[in-house]
């Protein structure tokens, strides 16, 4: 009963924290919009719901811990005394030898014996509410926005995969430390994103992640965040998850019309004169 009460109180406290964070005032951030080569092309306002919240450290810690636990493979395994080969015979008799009694040479105290209470394959993943995951990501993004470590560019302009050009980009924007490049947009993987991925792939201090797979842990372990106008979170072009209804192709419409039964609007022939009984008898 005490365990249930403690769990209920913990859940209530977490709901209060979520409510406080949700009702807190949002902060608006303006970031310069630049081309890949450096010139300023304007400014862009970051979504306050993602980049302007007050970071919730408790939720952020719990979500990151769950994400790191989910990344564990959980394939470690040891053999028990029943699984180790050999040891089926009693090594010596129970009494009269002066030595300690032993039943098998594969007991845990023997060299080459089984492992007592050793690890076995298990699943380390944790179930985390979606609201907490979104709040943790918003907290991490807001922390980087408050530190002015968010870069937004119009798009990638690599002519071909080039690590030299990627280094020149980092030098032009003075990006030092761990840099996270967020690729992708509303239309999936483009040719420009693929070339950018090939260009940055060989740099050890640069991480690459698709926009749809961005997590709070990815943000926290990076000093700088680089977005394009397509991969920037909060952009309506990247949040369309429902399929769009498109018009049917003309070929399908023509085939459907051809298969449908033909209905004519021509009136029936009302001018035909009925055949009398006399005429019918003459014909017979």
C-alpha positions as CSV (number, residue, x, y, z in Angstrom):
1,X,0.0,0.0,0.0
2,X,2.8,2.4,0.8
3,X,4.4,1.7,-2.6
4,X,1.2,2.5,-4.4
5,X,0.8,5.7,-2.4
6,X,4.4,6.7,-3.1
7,X,3.9,6.1,-6.9
8,X,0.7,8.1,-6.9
9,X,2.4,11.1,-5.1
10,X,5.3,10.9,-7.6
11,X,2.9,10.9,-10.6
12,X,0.9,13.8,-9.1
13,X,4.1,15.8,-8.6
14,X,5.2,15.2,-12.2
15,X,1.8,16.3,-13.5
16,X,2.1,19.5,-11.4
17,X,5.6,20.2,-13.0
18,X,4.2,19.6,-16.5
19,X,1.3,22.0,-15.8
20,X,3.7,24.7,-14.5
21,X,5.9,24.3,-17.6
22,X,2.9,24.4,-20.0
23,X,1.5,27.5,-18.4
24,X,4.9,29.3,-18.2
25,X,5.5,32.3,-20.5
26,X,7.1,31.6,-23.8
27,X,10.2,33.5,-25.0
28,X,10.5,34.5,-28.6
29,X,14.0,34.2,-30.3
30,X,15.1,35.8,-33.6
31,X,17.9,34.1,-35.5
32,X,19.7,35.4,-38.5
33,X,18.9,33.5,-41.7
34,X,22.1,33.1,-43.7
35,X,23.2,31.3,-46.8
36,X,25.7,28.4,-46.7
37,X,28.5,30.7,-47.7
38,X,27.8,33.2,-44.9
39,X,25.9,36.3,-46.2
40,X,22.8,37.3,-44.3
41,X,19.5,36.7,-46.1
42,X,17.1,37.9,-43.4
43,X,15.9,36.6,-40.1
44,X,13.7,33.8,-38.9
45,X,11.6,33.5,-35.7
46,X,12.0,30.3,-33.8
47,X,8.8,28.6,-32.6
48,X,8.2,29.7,-29.0
49,X,6.6,26.3,-28.2
50,X,9.9,24.5,-28.9
51,X,12.6,27.1,-28.5
52,X,11.0,29.4,-25.9
53,X,10.0,27.3,-22.9
54,X,11.5,27.2,-19.5
55,X,13.8,24.1,-19.4
56,X,12.4,21.4,-17.1
57,X,15.5,19.6,-15.8
58,X,13.6,16.8,-14.0
59,X,11.7,15.8,-17.2
60,X,14.8,16.3,-19.3
61,X,16.8,13.9,-17.0
62,X,14.2,11.2,-17.0
63,X,13.6,11.3,-20.8
64,X,17.4,11.3,-21.6
65,X,17.9,8.4,-19.2
66,X,15.1,6.5,-20.9
67,X,16.6,7.2,-24.3
68,X,20.1,6.0,-23.3
69,X,18.6,2.9,-21.7
70,X,16.7,2.2,-24.9
71,X,19.9,2.3,-26.9
72,X,21.4,-0.6,-24.9
73,X,21.3,-3.9,-26.9
74,X,20.8,-6.0,-23.8
75,X,22.5,-9.1,-25.3
76,X,24.8,-9.8,-22.4
77,X,24.6,-13.4,-21.1
78,X,26.4,-15.9,-18.8
79,X,26.1,-19.6,-18.3
80,X,24.7,-21.1,-15.1
81,X,26.1,-24.3,-13.6
82,X,23.3,-26.2,-15.5
83,X,24.5,-24.8,-18.8
84,X,28.2,-25.3,-18.5
85,X,29.5,-28.4,-20.2
86,X,30.7,-31.2,-17.9
87,X,30.4,-31.6,-14.1
88,X,27.9,-34.5,-14.2
89,X,29.9,-36.7,-11.8
90,X,30.6,-36.1,-8.2
91,X,34.4,-35.3,-8.0
92,X,35.0,-37.4,-4.8
93,X,33.1,-39.2,-2.2
94,X,31.1,-37.3,0.4
95,X,33.2,-38.4,3.5
96,X,36.6,-39.6,4.4
97,X,38.8,-37.5,2.1
98,X,39.4,-34.6,4.5
99,X,38.4,-32.1,1.8
100,X,35.2,-30.1,1.5
101,X,32.3,-31.9,0.1
102,X,31.6,-31.1,-3.6
103,X,28.9,-32.2,-5.9
104,X,30.1,-30.9,-9.2
105,X,33.2,-29.3,-10.7
106,X,30.9,-26.8,-12.4
107,X,29.7,-25.2,-9.2
108,X,30.1,-21.4,-9.1
109,X,33.1,-21.6,-6.7
110,X,35.1,-23.7,-9.2
111,X,37.3,-22.3,-11.9
112,X,35.4,-22.9,-15.2
113,X,32.2,-23.3,-13.3
114,X,28.9,-21.6,-13.9
115,X,28.1,-18.0,-12.9
116,X,25.7,-17.5,-10.0
117,X,23.1,-14.7,-10.5
118,X,24.8,-13.5,-13.7
119,X,23.3,-11.2,-16.3
120,X,20.9,-12.6,-18.9
121,X,19.5,-11.0,-22.1
122,X,16.9,-8.4,-21.2
123,X,15.1,-5.4,-22.6
124,X,16.2,-2.1,-21.0
125,X,13.7,0.2,-22.8
126,X,11.4,2.3,-20.7
127,X,7.9,3.6,-21.6
128,X,7.9,7.4,-21.6
129,X,4.8,9.5,-22.1
130,X,4.8,11.4,-25.4
131,X,4.1,14.7,-23.6
132,X,7.3,14.2,-21.6
133,X,9.3,13.4,-24.7
134,X,8.1,16.6,-26.4
135,X,8.7,18.7,-23.3
136,X,12.3,17.3,-23.0
137,X,13.0,18.1,-26.6
138,X,11.6,21.6,-26.2
139,X,13.7,22.1,-23.0
140,X,16.9,21.0,-24.8
141,X,16.2,23.2,-27.8
142,X,15.3,26.2,-25.6
143,X,18.5,25.8,-23.7
144,X,20.5,26.0,-26.9
145,X,18.4,28.9,-28.1
146,X,19.0,30.8,-24.9
147,X,22.8,30.2,-25.4
148,X,22.5,31.6,-29.0
149,X,23.9,28.4,-30.4
150,X,21.3,27.8,-33.1
151,X,22.2,28.4,-36.7
152,X,19.7,28.5,-39.5
153,X,20.7,28.5,-43.2
154,X,18.6,28.7,-46.4
155,X,19.9,25.3,-47.7
156,X,22.9,23.2,-48.7
157,X,24.8,24.4,-51.7
158,X,27.5,21.7,-52.1
159,X,28.2,21.0,-55.7
160,X,29.6,17.6,-54.9
161,X,30.6,15.7,-51.7
162,X,33.6,17.5,-50.2
163,X,35.0,17.3,-46.7
164,X,37.1,20.4,-47.5
165,X,34.0,22.4,-48.3
166,X,32.3,21.2,-45.1
167,X,35.3,22.3,-43.0
168,X,35.2,25.7,-44.7
169,X,31.5,26.0,-43.7
170,X,32.3,25.3,-40.1
171,X,35.1,27.8,-40.2
172,X,33.0,30.5,-41.8
173,X,30.3,30.2,-39.1
174,X,32.9,29.8,-36.3
175,X,31.3,26.5,-35.1
176,X,33.6,24.9,-32.6
177,X,33.1,21.8,-30.4
178,X,30.4,19.2,-31.2
179,X,28.1,20.3,-34.0
180,X,24.8,18.7,-34.8
181,X,23.6,18.9,-38.5
182,X,19.8,18.4,-38.8
183,X,19.0,17.1,-42.3
184,X,15.8,16.4,-44.1
185,X,12.5,18.2,-44.5
186,X,8.9,17.8,-45.5
187,X,9.7,16.0,-48.8
188,X,12.0,13.4,-47.3
189,X,15.7,12.9,-48.3
190,X,16.7,15.3,-51.1
191,X,19.8,15.2,-53.2
192,X,21.2,18.3,-51.4
193,X,20.8,16.5,-48.0
194,X,22.6,13.4,-49.4
195,X,25.5,15.5,-50.6
196,X,25.7,17.3,-47.3
197,X,25.7,14.0,-45.4
198,X,28.6,12.7,-47.5
199,X,30.5,15.9,-47.0
200,X,30.2,15.9,-43.1
201,X,30.3,12.2,-42.6
202,X,34.1,12.0,-42.1
203,X,34.3,14.8,-39.5
204,X,34.5,13.3,-36.0
205,X,33.0,16.3,-34.2
206,X,30.0,16.6,-36.4
207,X,26.8,14.6,-35.9
208,X,24.1,14.1,-38.5
209,X,20.5,13.3,-37.8
210,X,17.2,13.4,-39.8
211,X,14.7,16.0,-38.7
212,X,12.1,13.4,-37.8
213,X,14.5,11.5,-35.5
214,X,15.8,14.5,-33.4
215,X,15.9,13.7,-29.7
216,X,16.7,15.6,-26.5
217,X,19.9,13.5,-26.1
218,X,21.1,14.5,-29.6
219,X,20.7,18.2,-28.6
220,X,22.3,17.9,-25.2
221,X,25.5,16.3,-26.4
222,X,26.0,19.0,-29.1
223,X,27.4,22.5,-28.6
224,X,25.9,23.9,-31.8
225,X,22.7,23.1,-33.8
226,X,22.5,23.7,-37.6
227,X,19.1,23.7,-39.3
228,X,17.9,24.5,-42.8
229,X,14.6,26.3,-43.4
230,X,13.1,22.8,-44.2
231,X,14.4,20.9,-41.2
232,X,13.8,23.6,-38.6
233,X,11.3,22.3,-36.0
234,X,8.1,24.2,-35.8
235,X,8.0,24.8,-39.5
236,X,4.5,23.7,-40.8
237,X,6.2,22.1,-43.8
238,X,8.0,19.6,-41.6
239,X,5.0,18.9,-39.3
240,X,2.6,17.5,-42.0
241,X,2.1,14.0,-40.9
242,X,-1.3,13.3,-42.5
243,X,-1.3,12.2,-46.1
244,X,-2.6,14.9,-48.5
245,X,-5.6,14.1,-50.7
246,X,-4.7,14.4,-54.3
247,X,-6.8,14.3,-57.5
248,X,-7.1,11.0,-59.3
249,X,-5.0,10.8,-62.5
250,X,-6.9,11.4,-65.8
251,X,-6.2,7.8,-67.0
252,X,-7.9,6.3,-63.9
253,X,-10.9,8.5,-64.3
254,X,-11.2,7.5,-68.0
255,X,-11.0,3.8,-67.2
256,X,-13.6,4.2,-64.5
257,X,-16.0,6.0,-66.9
258,X,-15.4,3.2,-69.5
259,X,-16.3,0.4,-67.0
260,X,-19.4,2.2,-65.7
261,X,-22.8,1.2,-67.4
262,X,-23.9,3.6,-70.0
263,X,-27.1,5.4,-69.1
264,X,-28.8,7.4,-71.9
265,X,-31.3,10.2,-71.4
266,X,-33.1,9.6,-74.7
267,X,-36.9,9.4,-74.3
268,X,-38.7,6.2,-75.4
269,X,-40.3,6.1,-78.8
270,X,-43.9,7.2,-78.2
271,X,-44.9,7.4,-81.9
272,X,-45.2,3.7,-82.5
273,X,-48.8,2.5,-83.0
274,X,-50.0,-0.5,-81.1
275,X,-50.8,-3.7,-83.0
276,X,-54.5,-4.6,-83.0
277,X,-55.9,-8.2,-82.6
278,X,-57.0,-8.3,-86.3
279,X,-53.5,-7.4,-87.6
280,X,-52.0,-10.0,-85.3
281,X,-54.4,-12.7,-86.6
282,X,-53.6,-11.8,-90.2
283,X,-49.9,-12.1,-89.6
284,X,-50.4,-15.6,-88.1
